[in-house]
Structure formats: structure tokens, C-alpha cells
Amino acid sequence: MTADPSRMTLWTGYFDSRYSRKSGRRVSRLASIARPNLDQIALAARAVGITKMRRDQSASHPKRPYSKEGRLIVSSKDALNSTSSENKEQVLRKVGESLRNLAIEDRDTISKQPNRPIGREGARKAKQRKSPSRRPPNQRKKKFGRR
């Protein structure tokens, strides 16, 4: 199979911080996130300025045929012009940095949202909660037949 120079393929494994460089990660750990999905990579590519892209959800990387990770196929000319890069590595680096920034923003917006119900509903759920977090830290769980 010959490579098509008019297209670039961005695999999700290129941006996965759990992989080593030997396993297939192609950007630095600072420009990668754990378990990226195809939608996140497409959003990061769009944030960088790449418009001509196509998603292939069911594709598996030749090095990892057991996982259907998916790939993003972008136009080489559009990717190089919109990111003002000279080669694929620079495009990957810019998309990875954008991906990392988007992941940090998402994490910040999630942490700012209240995670427990407010008012009467919250009190009712708190009374019914029977988790160990409600016990004092020095008190052990009581076992049957033990005092």
C-alpha cells in the first residue's frame, strides 16, 4: 500500500500519554492526555485551524490491531497551511498542545460545577448515605459478634 501525500493520518495513539514513544506516542507527554478519543482530537484539530478532515471510527492502527481506536484523516495542504508548519511532526505537536489545553479547560469547568445537590434534596440524600466517609476516621467498621 502506497502512502497518499495529499493526506495525513492522525491516530489517537499518537496523543495517548499512557503509551511510550516506542509504543507509538509521537508527541511529548506535555502535549498528550490519557485515553484521548477521536472527538477530542477532531475538536483540537479544529481549534488549531484544520478544517478539511474525515473521521474513521473503526480503524485500528497496524501496530495495535486489537484496539479499534480510530483515526483522523486530514488534508496535508490544509494542515500545513493552517498551522504554519513544515512537516507532520509540527502539526502533531500543535494539535497535541491544543488537545492538552482543551482537556485542562474541561477539567477546570467540571471542578467548578457543584457536585452535590443543594437544599432539601441534598439533605435527604445525605441522610440516606451509608458510606464509610460519614464515620469518624478513627472508628472501624463493626463486624458481627464484635464489640
Rosetta blueprint (number, residue, H / E / L):
1 M L
2 T L
3 A L
4 D L
5 P L
6 S L
7 R E
8 M E
9 T E
10 L E
11 W E
12 T H
13 G H
14 Y H
15 F H
16 D E
17 S L
18 R L
19 Y L
20 S L
21 R L
22 K L
23 S L
24 G L
25 R L
26 R L
27 V L
28 S L
29 R H
30 L H
31 A H
32 S L
33 I E
34 A L
35 R L
36 P L
37 N L
38 L H
39 D H
40 Q H
41 I H
42 A H
43 L H
44 A H
45 A H
46 R H
47 A H
48 V H
49 G L
50 I L
51 T L
52 K L
53 M E
54 R E
55 R E
56 D E
57 Q L
58 S L
59 A L
60 S L
61 H L
62 P L
63 K L
64 R L
65 P L
66 Y L
67 S L
68 K L
69 E L
70 G L
71 R E
72 L E
73 I E
74 V E
75 S E
76 S H
77 K H
78 D H
79 A H
80 L H
81 N H
82 S H
83 T L
84 S L
85 S L
86 E L
87 N L
88 K H
89 E H
90 Q H
91 V H
92 L H
93 R H
94 K H
95 V H
96 G H
97 E H
98 S H
99 L H
100 R H
101 N H
102 L H
103 A H
104 I H
105 E H
106 D H
107 R H
108 D H
109 T H
110 I H
111 S H
112 K H
113 Q L
114 P L
115 N L
116 R L
117 P L
118 I L
119 G L
120 R H
121 E H
122 G H
123 A H
124 R H
125 K H
126 A H
127 K H
128 Q H
129 R L
130 K L
131 S L
132 P H
133 S H
134 R H
135 R L
136 P L
137 P L
138 N L
139 Q L
140 R L
141 K L
142 K L
143 K L
144 F L
145 G L
146 R L
147 R L
